[in-house]
Amino acid sequence: MEQLLSWFNQLEEHIPYVTPVLFILFHIIRPILFIPVTVICITGGLLFGLTHGVLYSWVGITLSSVTFYAMMHYSKRDQHYLNRLRDLMQYKLQALSTSQIVLLRLTPFVHFHLISLIMIELTRNFKEYVKLSVFTNMPLALIYTTLGQWLHSLQWTYLVGFILFLGLMFFLLRRRELIWSWDEYFAFKN
């Protein structure tokens, strides 16, 4: 890892505008390499610092989401696979709020593109998907870039506490609405 970081720093010294582009492209090809988003964001914080790392990670994650949207519209096989995966998790898609999607994005063990698939089903068109994607990707890039060192050296007890906190926030920020059928609403008492 040190050799990779030193190579990246040397590349940044000689050709400063290529490294951000390579980093953003790395975000786009990340799913092919099976690398978690959090690892890339943490690496962005280590390589570019807070401001530039957040910006590059945010752009890369958003472009990755847009690429996923395009692939889902052109690849029926991948869409079928992710739909089966989503059905196994048994989410009630109508009950997810934007805050819950943000918290799901922050949870490291939930598949990034599964959440993107849920967002595709929650939005009506591409423009709405991109707006939601930009909004929900910012906290992910911000938190994992700024807290990269903290998460990297975190003890397992604090990590369990952090996951429990995310679960509690997920429960508290749920959408609260009741759905009644027409017959239930206008039921006559005998």
Secondary structure, DSSP 4 states (H G I P E B T S, - for coil): -HHHHHHHHHHHHH-TTHHHHHHHHHHHHHHHHT--HHHHHHHHHHHHHHHHHHHHHHHHHHHHHHHHHHHHHH-HHHHHHHHHHHHHHT--GGG--HHHHHHHHH-TTS-HHHHHHHHHHH-SSHHHHHHHHHHHHHHHHHHHHHTHHHHHT--HHHHHHHHHHHHHHHHHTS-------HHHHTPPP-
